[in-house]
Amino acid sequence: MQTRKSTMMEINMTPAQIEAARVGLKMTRAELAKAAMVSEATILRMEKPKAKASSLSRNRDKVVAELESRGVEFGEDGSVRVPTQNAG
């Protein structure tokens, strides 16, 4: 699996990837929305299977940037890698 920090121009992010990243980080939609400075309704729309990428691009960029800042990597093959939490 090839993963890397994405730019929205390089990888067509899917709703499933965004949801998997959020759930993998154990974040609620409200927490992700607040961190990315978008509405919770935006997160909900982004995670719907029929989300229109073009209409969400600016907000999607904010959300993806927030997820990546937390260590999430999105694969070109549709995979999502979430960092493991080290118990300390």
Stockholm file with secondary structure:
# STOCKHOLM 1.0

chainA/1-88         MQTRKSTMMEINMTPAQIEAARVGLKMTRAELAKAAMVSEATILRMEKPKAKASSLSRNRDKVVAELESRGVEFGEDGSVRVPTQNAG
#=GR chainA/1-88 SS CCEECCCTTTSCCCHHHHHHHHHHTTCCHHHHHHHHTSCHHHHHHHHSTTCCGGGGHHHHHHHHHHHHHTTCEEETTSCEECCCCCCC
#=GC SS_cons        CCEECCCTTTSCCCHHHHHHHHHHTTCCHHHHHHHHTSCHHHHHHHHSTTCCGGGGHHHHHHHHHHHHHTTCEEETTSCEECCCCCCC
//
